[in-house]
Amino acid sequence: MTRTDASPRRRLDPDSRRAAIVAAAAQEFSRAPYAQVTITQVAARAGASEALLYRYFAGKDDLYATVVRHTVADLAARQEAAVAALRPGVPRRDRVRAVTLVQLDDVAAHPHAWAGAVLRPGDEPAVVAQVRRQARAEQATRLRDLLADRVDRRFEYALWGYLGFLESACARWAEQGCPPEDRWPLVEAALGALQGALGDWGG
């Protein structure tokens, strides 16, 4: 029998099809918590069958972990681009502010995902928890490179403490609907927390 669908499925090469599935899943997971998203929803958004999704991913856990990896990699790339766009020799505080602003843009674009990841980590599969731990370690390394010139223990605790503060503050902001008027107070509070922990920006 001839199909009469208004929007027939497109034939894509494997890489393009996988990318389309990941993009569709990212949209679904940004709209609702992990537990509420189904493979059926993702397949419908991707214009694919559920059986086809299982050819590319072992299950929802695997698909979600892939989405999170893509998300954190994209955020890191945008933060690096923001720093690269600054004029040479800008103070370290301005560099940290630049990456913080990019993070807030991401929170505002995906508030459900941010709030859920921080406030309800137990709702996510174990494989994703490992992805987030690795992402946080890489974020600490990038922050260390931005500040540079210090290797003392206070510096290390300041870095990790700042990341925890920023995550919690962002989750609270997301919980409240990311009100624009709270954007700069959040940034200033985060920068103040890091400065207090460091003792001095050092340049």
URZI-V569744 format. One record per backbone hydrogen bond with DSSP energy under -1.0 kcal/mol. CO is the residue of the C=O (numbers start at 1). NH is the residue of the N-H. Records with the same first field share a line. If there is no record, write none. Layout:
# URZI-V569744
CO = NH  NH
This chain:
# URZI-V569744
13 = 17
14 = 18
15 = 19
16 = 20
17 = 21
18 = 22
19 = 23
20 = 24
21 = 25
22 = 26
23 = 27
24 = 28
25 = 29
26 = 30
28 = 32
33 = 36
34 = 37
38 = 42
39 = 43
40 = 44
41 = 45
42 = 46
43 = 48
49 = 53
50 = 54
53 = 56  57
59 = 63
60 = 64
61 = 65
62 = 66
63 = 67
64 = 68
65 = 69
66 = 70
67 = 71
68 = 72
69 = 73
70 = 74
71 = 75
72 = 76
73 = 77
74 = 78
75 = 79
76 = 80
77 = 81
78 = 82
79 = 83
80 = 84
81 = 85
83 = 86
87 = 90
91 = 95
92 = 96
93 = 97
94 = 98
95 = 99
96 = 100
97 = 101
98 = 102
99 = 103
100 = 104
101 = 105
102 = 106
103 = 107
104 = 108
105 = 109
106 = 110
110 = 114
111 = 115
112 = 116
113 = 117
114 = 118
115 = 119
116 = 120
120 = 123
121 = 124
125 = 129
126 = 130
127 = 131
128 = 132
129 = 133
130 = 134
131 = 135
132 = 136
133 = 137
134 = 138
135 = 139
136 = 140
137 = 141
138 = 142
139 = 143
140 = 144
141 = 145
142 = 146
143 = 147
144 = 148
152 = 156
153 = 157
154 = 158
155 = 159
156 = 160
157 = 161
158 = 162
159 = 163
160 = 164
161 = 165
162 = 166
163 = 167
164 = 168
165 = 169
166 = 170
167 = 171
168 = 172
169 = 173
170 = 174
171 = 175
172 = 176
173 = 178
174 = 177
179 = 182
180 = 183
182 = 186
183 = 187
184 = 188
185 = 189
186 = 190
187 = 191
188 = 192
189 = 193
190 = 194
191 = 195
192 = 196
193 = 197
194 = 198
195 = 199
